[in-house]
Amino acid sequence: MSDDIVVGIAPPSLVETVTGRLREDILSGELAPGDRIVEEQLTRRFGISRAPLREALRLLGQQGLVEHLPRRGVRVATVSEAEVDELFELRDVLERHAITVALRRVDLDLAELNAALEMLAGAVDAGDSLVAAAAHRRFHLALVGLAGRWHLRSAYEPVVAKLQLYMATNLQREATVRSPVEGLRRHRRLRDALATHDLDVALRELSDHGARQFLG
């Protein structure tokens, strides 16, 4: 039986494991943007058939981490500077709208933001850049989630997915010139601004938070 015949019925845990390992390789920089993904090498490395590997690559493609090129296979995703600028502009617009909507609500629940901050604090203490990147993503998804708008979050998630590789690289650059605690403090300030329930204060802090250099 060929590998292609069993596509779609590979054990979910196996696909999740391979997806997670490749995701770590990409976000850590071990696999760089533009690097070609060679299926034969990865099937040998993980001791698996092509079916779960291809499903993992499909999921990573949905996350914006790899690109499937016609007749050329798969490579780690690349994003031009112009695309990054456009994505950050879109992220800013969506976050500003989310905060505006959220602060109209009386029952603003910051529990998920606080959980993301705890996760980030633990990652900073442990020096774990991969967990820190995941915590940054969780924080921003939680921020948009405060609006309680399903379609807004659905529009926001692919923007963050496409930016995650750039953001992980940016955070690694920040770590070479600043203490990782600075990123934690930046996110805490934004959480505290939201807690004031003052829209002007929150939007001003968001604007400072979203500076292109060393943002997260």
MODELLER restraints for C-alpha pairs under 7 A, 6 or more apart:
rsr = mdl.restraints
at = mdl.atoms
rsr.add(forms.Gaussian(group=physical.xy_distance, feature=features.Distance(at['CA:3:A'], at['CA:49:A']), mean=6.40, stdev=0.5))
rsr.add(forms.Gaussian(group=physical.xy_distance, feature=features.Distance(at['CA:3:A'], at['CA:50:A']), mean=5.83, stdev=0.5))
rsr.add(forms.Gaussian(group=physical.xy_distance, feature=features.Distance(at['CA:3:A'], at['CA:51:A']), mean=5.59, stdev=0.5))
rsr.add(forms.Gaussian(group=physical.xy_distance, feature=features.Distance(at['CA:4:A'], at['CA:51:A']), mean=6.25, stdev=0.5))
rsr.add(forms.Gaussian(group=physical.xy_distance, feature=features.Distance(at['CA:6:A'], at['CA:51:A']), mean=6.36, stdev=0.5))
rsr.add(forms.Gaussian(group=physical.xy_distance, feature=features.Distance(at['CA:7:A'], at['CA:51:A']), mean=4.85, stdev=0.5))
rsr.add(forms.Gaussian(group=physical.xy_distance, feature=features.Distance(at['CA:10:A'], at['CA:51:A']), mean=6.67, stdev=0.5))
rsr.add(forms.Gaussian(group=physical.xy_distance, feature=features.Distance(at['CA:10:A'], at['CA:52:A']), mean=5.52, stdev=0.5))
rsr.add(forms.Gaussian(group=physical.xy_distance, feature=features.Distance(at['CA:14:A'], at['CA:52:A']), mean=6.93, stdev=0.5))
rsr.add(forms.Gaussian(group=physical.xy_distance, feature=features.Distance(at['CA:15:A'], at['CA:52:A']), mean=5.25, stdev=0.5))
rsr.add(forms.Gaussian(group=physical.xy_distance, feature=features.Distance(at['CA:15:A'], at['CA:53:A']), mean=6.93, stdev=0.5))
rsr.add(forms.Gaussian(group=physical.xy_distance, feature=features.Distance(at['CA:15:A'], at['CA:55:A']), mean=6.67, stdev=0.5))
rsr.add(forms.Gaussian(group=physical.xy_distance, feature=features.Distance(at['CA:15:A'], at['CA:56:A']), mean=5.53, stdev=0.5))
rsr.add(forms.Gaussian(group=physical.xy_distance, feature=features.Distance(at['CA:18:A'], at['CA:53:A']), mean=6.92, stdev=0.5))
rsr.add(forms.Gaussian(group=physical.xy_distance, feature=features.Distance(at['CA:18:A'], at['CA:56:A']), mean=6.29, stdev=0.5))
rsr.add(forms.Gaussian(group=physical.xy_distance, feature=features.Distance(at['CA:19:A'], at['CA:56:A']), mean=4.80, stdev=0.5))
rsr.add(forms.Gaussian(group=physical.xy_distance, feature=features.Distance(at['CA:19:A'], at['CA:60:A']), mean=6.84, stdev=0.5))
rsr.add(forms.Gaussian(group=physical.xy_distance, feature=features.Distance(at['CA:24:A'], at['CA:130:A']), mean=7.00, stdev=0.5))
rsr.add(forms.Gaussian(group=physical.xy_distance, feature=features.Distance(at['CA:25:A'], at['CA:31:A']), mean=5.53, stdev=0.5))
rsr.add(forms.Gaussian(group=physical.xy_distance, feature=features.Distance(at['CA:26:A'], at['CA:32:A']), mean=6.41, stdev=0.5))
rsr.add(forms.Gaussian(group=physical.xy_distance, feature=features.Distance(at['CA:27:A'], at['CA:130:A']), mean=6.92, stdev=0.5))
rsr.add(forms.Gaussian(group=physical.xy_distance, feature=features.Distance(at['CA:27:A'], at['CA:165:A']), mean=5.82, stdev=0.5))
rsr.add(forms.Gaussian(group=physical.xy_distance, feature=features.Distance(at['CA:27:A'], at['CA:168:A']), mean=6.03, stdev=0.5))
rsr.add(forms.Gaussian(group=physical.xy_distance, feature=features.Distance(at['CA:28:A'], at['CA:130:A']), mean=6.69, stdev=0.5))
rsr.add(forms.Gaussian(group=physical.xy_distance, feature=features.Distance(at['CA:32:A'], at['CA:76:A']), mean=6.59, stdev=0.5))
rsr.add(forms.Gaussian(group=physical.xy_distance, feature=features.Distance(at['CA:33:A'], at['CA:76:A']), mean=4.91, stdev=0.5))
rsr.add(forms.Gaussian(group=physical.xy_distance, feature=features.Distance(at['CA:33:A'], at['CA:77:A']), mean=5.44, stdev=0.5))
rsr.add(forms.Gaussian(group=physical.xy_distance, feature=features.Distance(at['CA:33:A'], at['CA:78:A']), mean=5.08, stdev=0.5))
rsr.add(forms.Gaussian(group=physical.xy_distance, feature=features.Distance(at['CA:34:A'], at['CA:75:A']), mean=5.66, stdev=0.5))
rsr.add(forms.Gaussian(group=physical.xy_distance, feature=features.Distance(at['CA:34:A'], at['CA:76:A']), mean=5.01, stdev=0.5))
rsr.add(forms.Gaussian(group=physical.xy_distance, feature=features.Distance(at['CA:34:A'], at['CA:77:A']), mean=6.03, stdev=0.5))
rsr.add(forms.Gaussian(group=physical.xy_distance, feature=features.Distance(at['CA:34:A'], at['CA:78:A']), mean=5.77, stdev=0.5))
rsr.add(forms.Gaussian(group=physical.xy_distance, feature=features.Distance(at['CA:35:A'], at['CA:75:A']), mean=5.38, stdev=0.5))
rsr.add(forms.Gaussian(group=physical.xy_distance, feature=features.Distance(at['CA:35:A'], at['CA:76:A']), mean=5.35, stdev=0.5))
rsr.add(forms.Gaussian(group=physical.xy_distance, feature=features.Distance(at['CA:36:A'], at['CA:74:A']), mean=6.08, stdev=0.5))
rsr.add(forms.Gaussian(group=physical.xy_distance, feature=features.Distance(at['CA:36:A'], at['CA:75:A']), mean=4.18, stdev=0.5))
rsr.add(forms.Gaussian(group=physical.xy_distance, feature=features.Distance(at['CA:36:A'], at['CA:76:A']), mean=6.49, stdev=0.5))
rsr.add(forms.Gaussian(group=physical.xy_distance, feature=features.Distance(at['CA:37:A'], at['CA:74:A']), mean=5.33, stdev=0.5))
rsr.add(forms.Gaussian(group=physical.xy_distance, feature=features.Distance(at['CA:37:A'], at['CA:75:A']), mean=5.05, stdev=0.5))
rsr.add(forms.Gaussian(group=physical.xy_distance, feature=features.Distance(at['CA:43:A'], at['CA:49:A']), mean=5.88, stdev=0.5))
rsr.add(forms.Gaussian(group=physical.xy_distance, feature=features.Distance(at['CA:43:A'], at['CA:50:A']), mean=6.42, stdev=0.5))
rsr.add(forms.Gaussian(group=physical.xy_distance, feature=features.Distance(at['CA:60:A'], at['CA:66:A']), mean=5.81, stdev=0.5))
rsr.add(forms.Gaussian(group=physical.xy_distance, feature=features.Distance(at['CA:61:A'], at['CA:67:A']), mean=5.83, stdev=0.5))
rsr.add(forms.Gaussian(group=physical.xy_distance, feature=features.Distance(at['CA:63:A'], at['CA:161:A']), mean=5.29, stdev=0.5))
rsr.add(forms.Gaussian(group=physical.xy_distance, feature=features.Distance(at['CA:63:A'], at['CA:162:A']), mean=6.89, stdev=0.5))
rsr.add(forms.Gaussian(group=physical.xy_distance, feature=features.Distance(at['CA:64:A'], at['CA:77:A']), mean=6.79, stdev=0.5))
rsr.add(forms.Gaussian(group=physical.xy_distance, feature=features.Distance(at['CA:64:A'], at['CA:161:A']), mean=5.62, stdev=0.5))
rsr.add(forms.Gaussian(group=physical.xy_distance, feature=features.Distance(at['CA:64:A'], at['CA:162:A']), mean=4.77, stdev=0.5))
rsr.add(forms.Gaussian(group=physical.xy_distance, feature=features.Distance(at['CA:65:A'], at['CA:76:A']), mean=6.08, stdev=0.5))
rsr.add(forms.Gaussian(group=physical.xy_distance, feature=features.Distance(at['CA:65:A'], at['CA:77:A']), mean=5.21, stdev=0.5))
rsr.add(forms.Gaussian(group=physical.xy_distance, feature=features.Distance(at['CA:65:A'], at['CA:165:A']), mean=6.90, stdev=0.5))
rsr.add(forms.Gaussian(group=physical.xy_distance, feature=features.Distance(at['CA:66:A'], at['CA:74:A']), mean=6.72, stdev=0.5))
rsr.add(forms.Gaussian(group=physical.xy_distance, feature=features.Distance(at['CA:66:A'], at['CA:75:A']), mean=5.58, stdev=0.5))
rsr.add(forms.Gaussian(group=physical.xy_distance, feature=features.Distance(at['CA:66:A'], at['CA:76:A']), mean=4.32, stdev=0.5))
rsr.add(forms.Gaussian(group=physical.xy_distance, feature=features.Distance(at['CA:66:A'], at['CA:77:A']), mean=4.39, stdev=0.5))
rsr.add(forms.Gaussian(group=physical.xy_distance, feature=features.Distance(at['CA:67:A'], at['CA:74:A']), mean=5.59, stdev=0.5))
rsr.add(forms.Gaussian(group=physical.xy_distance, feature=features.Distance(at['CA:67:A'], at['CA:75:A']), mean=5.45, stdev=0.5))
rsr.add(forms.Gaussian(group=physical.xy_distance, feature=features.Distance(at['CA:67:A'], at['CA:76:A']), mean=6.16, stdev=0.5))
rsr.add(forms.Gaussian(group=physical.xy_distance, feature=features.Distance(at['CA:67:A'], at['CA:77:A']), mean=5.20, stdev=0.5))
rsr.add(forms.Gaussian(group=physical.xy_distance, feature=features.Distance(at['CA:68:A'], at['CA:74:A']), mean=4.54, stdev=0.5))
rsr.add(forms.Gaussian(group=physical.xy_distance, feature=features.Distance(at['CA:68:A'], at['CA:75:A']), mean=6.76, stdev=0.5))
rsr.add(forms.Gaussian(group=physical.xy_distance, feature=features.Distance(at['CA:87:A'], at['CA:159:A']), mean=6.32, stdev=0.5))
rsr.add(forms.Gaussian(group=physical.xy_distance, feature=features.Distance(at['CA:91:A'], at['CA:159:A']), mean=6.63, stdev=0.5))
rsr.add(forms.Gaussian(group=physical.xy_distance, feature=features.Distance(at['CA:94:A'], at['CA:156:A']), mean=6.77, stdev=0.5))
rsr.add(forms.Gaussian(group=physical.xy_distance, feature=features.Distance(at['CA:95:A'], at['CA:144:A']), mean=5.98, stdev=0.5))
rsr.add(forms.Gaussian(group=physical.xy_distance, feature=features.Distance(at['CA:96:A'], at['CA:203:A']), mean=6.67, stdev=0.5))
rsr.add(forms.Gaussian(group=physical.xy_distance, feature=features.Distance(at['CA:98:A'], at['CA:144:A']), mean=5.22, stdev=0.5))
rsr.add(forms.Gaussian(group=physical.xy_distance, feature=features.Distance(at['CA:98:A'], at['CA:147:A']), mean=5.17, stdev=0.5))
rsr.add(forms.Gaussian(group=physical.xy_distance, feature=features.Distance(at['CA:99:A'], at['CA:147:A']), mean=6.67, stdev=0.5))
rsr.add(forms.Gaussian(group=physical.xy_distance, feature=features.Distance(at['CA:100:A'], at['CA:199:A']), mean=6.65, stdev=0.5))
rsr.add(forms.Gaussian(group=physical.xy_distance, feature=features.Distance(at['CA:101:A'], at['CA:147:A']), mean=5.39, stdev=0.5))
rsr.add(forms.Gaussian(group=physical.xy_distance, feature=features.Distance(at['CA:102:A'], at['CA:108:A']), mean=6.99, stdev=0.5))
rsr.add(forms.Gaussian(group=physical.xy_distance, feature=features.Distance(at['CA:102:A'], at['CA:146:A']), mean=5.40, stdev=0.5))
rsr.add(forms.Gaussian(group=physical.xy_distance, feature=features.Distance(at['CA:102:A'], at['CA:147:A']), mean=4.13, stdev=0.5))
rsr.add(forms.Gaussian(group=physical.xy_distance, feature=features.Distance(at['CA:103:A'], at['CA:197:A']), mean=5.87, stdev=0.5))
rsr.add(forms.Gaussian(group=physical.xy_distance, feature=features.Distance(at['CA:103:A'], at['CA:199:A']), mean=6.59, stdev=0.5))
rsr.add(forms.Gaussian(group=physical.xy_distance, feature=features.Distance(at['CA:108:A'], at['CA:146:A']), mean=6.91, stdev=0.5))
rsr.add(forms.Gaussian(group=physical.xy_distance, feature=features.Distance(at['CA:112:A'], at['CA:142:A']), mean=5.93, stdev=0.5))
rsr.add(forms.Gaussian(group=physical.xy_distance, feature=features.Distance(at['CA:113:A'], at['CA:139:A']), mean=5.51, stdev=0.5))
rsr.add(forms.Gaussian(group=physical.xy_distance, feature=features.Distance(at['CA:113:A'], at['CA:142:A']), mean=5.75, stdev=0.5))
rsr.add(forms.Gaussian(group=physical.xy_distance, feature=features.Distance(at['CA:113:A'], at['CA:143:A']), mean=6.74, stdev=0.5))
rsr.add(forms.Gaussian(group=physical.xy_distance, feature=features.Distance(at['CA:116:A'], at['CA:135:A']), mean=5.45, stdev=0.5))
rsr.add(forms.Gaussian(group=physical.xy_distance, feature=features.Distance(at['CA:116:A'], at['CA:138:A']), mean=5.90, stdev=0.5))
rsr.add(forms.Gaussian(group=physical.xy_distance, feature=features.Distance(at['CA:116:A'], at['CA:139:A']), mean=5.17, stdev=0.5))
rsr.add(forms.Gaussian(group=physical.xy_distance, feature=features.Distance(at['CA:119:A'], at['CA:135:A']), mean=5.85, stdev=0.5))
rsr.add(forms.Gaussian(group=physical.xy_distance, feature=features.Distance(at['CA:120:A'], at['CA:132:A']), mean=5.26, stdev=0.5))
rsr.add(forms.Gaussian(group=physical.xy_distance, feature=features.Distance(at['CA:120:A'], at['CA:135:A']), mean=5.18, stdev=0.5))
rsr.add(forms.Gaussian(group=physical.xy_distance, feature=features.Distance(at['CA:120:A'], at['CA:184:A']), mean=6.69, stdev=0.5))
rsr.add(forms.Gaussian(group=physical.xy_distance, feature=features.Distance(at['CA:121:A'], at['CA:184:A']), mean=6.63, stdev=0.5))
rsr.add(forms.Gaussian(group=physical.xy_distance, feature=features.Distance(at['CA:123:A'], at['CA:129:A']), mean=6.89, stdev=0.5))
rsr.add(forms.Gaussian(group=physical.xy_distance, feature=features.Distance(at['CA:123:A'], at['CA:131:A']), mean=5.67, stdev=0.5))
rsr.add(forms.Gaussian(group=physical.xy_distance, feature=features.Distance(at['CA:123:A'], at['CA:132:A']), mean=5.21, stdev=0.5))
rsr.add(forms.Gaussian(group=physical.xy_distance, feature=features.Distance(at['CA:124:A'], at['CA:132:A']), mean=6.78, stdev=0.5))
rsr.add(forms.Gaussian(group=physical.xy_distance, feature=features.Distance(at['CA:124:A'], at['CA:180:A']), mean=6.11, stdev=0.5))
rsr.add(forms.Gaussian(group=physical.xy_distance, feature=features.Distance(at['CA:124:A'], at['CA:181:A']), mean=6.67, stdev=0.5))
rsr.add(forms.Gaussian(group=physical.xy_distance, feature=features.Distance(at['CA:133:A'], at['CA:168:A']), mean=5.68, stdev=0.5))
rsr.add(forms.Gaussian(group=physical.xy_distance, feature=features.Distance(at['CA:136:A'], at['CA:216:A']), mean=5.93, stdev=0.5))
rsr.add(forms.Gaussian(group=physical.xy_distance, feature=features.Distance(at['CA:144:A'], at['CA:153:A']), mean=6.30, stdev=0.5))
rsr.add(forms.Gaussian(group=physical.xy_distance, feature=features.Distance(at['CA:145:A'], at['CA:153:A']), mean=6.35, stdev=0.5))
rsr.add(forms.Gaussian(group=physical.xy_distance, feature=features.Distance(at['CA:167:A'], at['CA:216:A']), mean=6.18, stdev=0.5))
rsr.add(forms.Gaussian(group=physical.xy_distance, feature=features.Distance(at['CA:170:A'], at['CA:214:A']), mean=5.63, stdev=0.5))
rsr.add(forms.Gaussian(group=physical.xy_distance, feature=features.Distance(at['CA:171:A'], at['CA:214:A']), mean=6.02, stdev=0.5))
rsr.add(forms.Gaussian(group=physical.xy_distance, feature=features.Distance(at['CA:174:A'], at['CA:214:A']), mean=5.49, stdev=0.5))
rsr.add(forms.Gaussian(group=physical.xy_distance, feature=features.Distance(at['CA:186:A'], at['CA:209:A']), mean=6.56, stdev=0.5))
rsr.add(forms.Gaussian(group=physical.xy_distance, feature=features.Distance(at['CA:190:A'], at['CA:202:A']), mean=6.88, stdev=0.5))
rsr.add(forms.Gaussian(group=physical.xy_distance, feature=features.Distance(at['CA:190:A'], at['CA:205:A']), mean=5.81, stdev=0.5))
rsr.add(forms.Gaussian(group=physical.xy_distance, feature=features.Distance(at['CA:190:A'], at['CA:206:A']), mean=6.42, stdev=0.5))
rsr.add(forms.Gaussian(group=physical.xy_distance, feature=features.Distance(at['CA:193:A'], at['CA:201:A']), mean=5.99, stdev=0.5))
rsr.add(forms.Gaussian(group=physical.xy_distance, feature=features.Distance(at['CA:193:A'], at['CA:202:A']), mean=4.81, stdev=0.5))
rsr.add(forms.Gaussian(group=physical.xy_distance, feature=features.Distance(at['CA:193:A'], at['CA:205:A']), mean=6.68, stdev=0.5))
rsr.add(forms.Gaussian(group=physical.xy_distance, feature=features.Distance(at['CA:194:A'], at['CA:202:A']), mean=5.30, stdev=0.5))
rsr.add(forms.Gaussian(group=physical.xy_distance, feature=features.Distance(at['CA:209:A'], at['CA:215:A']), mean=6.66, stdev=0.5))
